[in-house]
């Protein structure tokens, strides 16, 4: 009887050991997986990253998205992709899906600084590192890292250059600014950088039009048309994003005012982002300057932050992209650093 009990106990132990050994393997005998089917990562490893973009409507977002995808591939990281098409509720669902799949980190480009806060808190609750890319969150205690441009400084440097050109004309210039969506911290920083440069310009510049666009081409076009009708002698225009240059060109062309920087009647033009359209307009001589975000550097920093956190390092609350102003004066020198030039030359 004792021999029988010993035999049954040994057999049970052997079966239990086999079951436990099999729990950490997939049916194919590969790497361990989470209950959701996503490959599980060992402590400190990054196997899967969720990337949630609010939109891919501009060259800037496409360039950033493609850079993250390439960097993940180069590091052997699976990138889960989501695009919310401007819907913050949809984006929250996408982030929650990433969380349920137990990703190792999440990068979010939010619609605005307010609606992203619950997403950050959800990531915190799941103990998943989160990076807010390019559009910082509103003030919050929720733990995250923001990788974003120094909008104020880049804009001020760009507009300072435009002001210097205006002063060379020897007469007071009337100015217009196309303002972005003020629910976006980037738009606020660019507006404030513009206003600071104009204030320092003193009597050289008079701002006669501040056009709200909400990052919408149609609103930019309509607002510009009204402003140019009311103030046909505007001599300086700054757009808070280069993607609105087509609207500017359409309005000025219809008025016979779309002139190169060395032609009589040229309206001093500046923008922000450094996209391929701005690069071509700089090369062709229509745009005088634009503030450039280092999109590739920002994308690298976003992914590196997740790697650092998983490795046990403390991530900063914010990583600033200092950027630079590219102008007719330094174009040949700095175009190699302009992401829009890289994109334009690939087409």
Residue pairs with C-beta under 8 A, 6 or more apart in sequence:
24 32
25 31
25 32
26 32
26 33
31 39
31 40
32 39
32 40
33 39
33 40
34 40
34 101
34 102
36 100
36 101
36 102
37 101
38 47
38 48
38 101
38 102
38 103
39 47
39 48
39 78
40 47
40 102
41 47
41 48
41 104
41 310
44 310
44 311
44 312
45 104
45 310
46 75
46 77
46 104
46 105
46 306
46 307
46 310
47 77
47 78
47 104
48 77
48 78
48 79
48 80
48 101
48 102
48 103
48 104
49 72
49 77
49 78
49 79
49 80
49 103
49 104
49 105
49 106
49 107
49 303
49 306
50 79
50 80
50 82
50 94
50 95
50 97
50 98
50 101
50 103
50 105
50 106
50 107
51 65
51 68
51 69
51 79
51 80
51 81
51 82
51 106
51 107
52 82
52 83
52 84
52 91
52 94
52 95
52 98
52 106
52 107
52 108
52 109
53 61
53 64
53 65
53 82
53 83
53 84
53 109
54 83
54 84
54 86
54 88
54 91
54 109
54 110
54 111
54 135
55 61
55 83
55 84
55 85
55 86
55 109
56 62
56 65
56 83
58 241
58 243
58 273
58 275
59 243
59 275
59 276
59 277
59 340
59 343
60 243
60 273
60 275
60 293
60 295
60 339
61 109
63 295
63 296
63 339
63 343
64 109
64 133
64 134
64 295
64 298
64 299
65 81
67 295
67 296
67 299
67 300
68 79
68 107
68 299
68 302
68 303
69 79
69 81
71 299
71 300
71 303
72 78
72 79
72 303
73 79
75 303
75 307
77 303
80 98
80 101
80 103
82 91
82 94
82 95
82 97
82 98
84 90
84 91
84 94
84 111
86 111
87 111
88 110
88 111
88 112
88 115
88 116
91 108
91 110
91 111
91 115
91 119
92 115
92 118
92 119
92 122
95 106
95 108
95 119
95 122
95 123
96 122
98 106
98 128
99 106
99 122
99 123
99 126
99 128
103 128
104 128
104 129
104 306
104 310
105 128
105 129
105 130
105 131
105 306
105 309
105 310
106 123
106 128
106 129
106 130
106 131
107 130
107 131
107 133
107 302
107 303
107 306
108 116
108 119
108 120
108 130
108 131
108 132
108 133
109 132
109 133
109 134
109 135
110 116
110 119
110 132
110 135
110 137
111 183
112 135
112 181
112 183
112 184
113 135
113 136
113 137
113 138
113 183
113 184
113 185
114 137
114 138
114 183
116 132
116 135
116 137
117 137
117 138
117 140
117 142
119 130
120 130
120 132
120 137
120 140
120 142
120 143
120 144
121 142
123 129
123 130
123 144
124 130
124 142
124 143
124 144
129 145
129 305
129 306
129 309
129 310
129 315
130 143
130 144
130 145
131 144
131 145
131 146
131 147
131 302
131 305
131 306
132 144
132 145
132 146
132 147
132 148
133 147
133 148
133 298
133 299
133 302
134 147
134 148
134 149
134 186
134 293
134 298
135 148
135 184
135 185
135 186
136 146
136 148
136 185
136 318
137 144
137 146
138 185
144 317
145 305
145 315
145 316
145 317
145 318
145 319
146 317
146 318
146 319
147 298
147 301
147 302
147 305
147 318
147 319
147 321
148 185
148 186
148 298
148 318
148 319
148 320
148 321
149 186
149 189
149 293
149 294
149 298
149 320
149 321
149 323
150 189
150 320
150 321
150 322
150 323
151 185
151 186
151 188
151 189
151 190
151 193
151 272
152 189
152 190
152 192
152 193
152 196
153 193
153 322
153 323
154 193
154 272
154 291
154 292
154 293
154 322
154 323
154 324
154 325
155 189
155 190
155 192
155 193
155 194
155 197
155 240
155 272
155 291
156 193
156 194
156 196
156 197
157 291
157 324
157 325
158 193
158 238
158 270
158 271
158 272
158 289
158 290
158 291
158 325
159 193
159 194
159 197
159 198
159 238
159 270
160 197
160 200
160 325
161 270
161 288
161 289
161 325
161 327
161 329
162 197
162 236
162 238
162 268
162 270
162 288
162 289
163 197
163 198
163 200
163 201
163 204
163 205
163 236
165 268
165 288
166 173
166 175
166 201
166 204
166 205
166 235
166 236
166 268
167 201
167 204
169 235
172 203
172 204
172 205
172 206
173 204
173 205
173 206
173 235
173 236
173 268
174 205
174 206
174 207
174 208
174 231
174 233
174 234
174 235
174 236
175 198
175 205
175 206
175 207
175 208
175 209
175 234
175 235
175 236
175 237
175 238
176 207
176 208
176 209
176 210
176 211
176 224
176 227
176 231
176 234
176 236
176 237
176 238
177 191
177 194
177 207
177 209
177 210
177 211
177 237
177 238
177 239
177 240
178 211
178 213
178 220
178 223
178 224
178 237
178 238
178 239
178 240
178 241
178 244
178 248
179 187
179 190
179 191
179 210
179 211
179 212
179 213
179 240
180 186
180 187
180 190
180 191
180 213
180 214
180 215
180 240
180 241
181 187
181 213
181 214
181 215
182 188
182 191
182 212
184 215
187 215
187 240
190 240
190 272
190 291
191 240
194 238
194 240
198 205
198 207
205 236
208 227
208 230
208 231
208 234
209 227
209 230
209 231
209 234
211 220
211 223
211 224
211 227
212 219
212 223
213 219
213 220
213 223
213 240
213 244
215 241
217 243
217 244
217 246
217 247
220 239
220 244
220 247
220 248
221 247
221 250
221 251
224 247
224 248
224 251
225 251
227 234
228 234
228 251
228 252
228 255
232 255
234 267
235 267
235 268
236 267
236 268
236 269
236 270
237 248
237 267
237 268
237 269
237 270
238 269
238 270
238 271
239 245
239 248
239 269
239 270
239 271
239 272
240 271
240 272
241 271
241 272
241 273
242 271
242 272
242 273
242 274
242 275
242 277
242 278
242 290
242 340
243 273
243 275
243 277
244 271
245 269
245 271
245 277
245 278
245 281
245 287
246 277
248 269
249 258
249 286
252 258
252 267
256 265
257 265
257 267
258 286
259 265
259 266
259 267
259 286
260 266
260 284
260 285
260 286
261 268
261 285
261 286
261 288
261 328
262 285
268 288
269 281
269 286
269 287
269 288
270 287
270 288
270 289
270 290
270 291
271 278
271 287
271 289
271 290
271 291
272 290
272 291
272 293
273 290
273 291
273 292
273 293
273 340
274 290
274 291
274 292
274 293
274 295
274 323
274 326
274 338
274 339
274 340
275 339
275 340
275 343
276 340
276 341
276 343
276 344
276 347
277 340
278 287
278 290
278 340
279 335
279 338
279 340
279 341
279 343
279 344
280 344
281 287
282 289
282 290
282 326
282 328
282 331
283 331
285 328
288 327
288 328
289 325
289 326
289 327
289 328
290 325
290 326
291 323
291 324
291 325
292 323
292 324
292 325
292 326
292 334
292 337
292 338
292 339
292 340
293 321
293 323
293 339
294 321
294 322
294 323
294 337
294 339
295 339
296 339
297 321
298 321
301 319
301 321
305 315
305 319
308 315
309 315
324 334
324 337
326 334
326 335
326 338
335 341
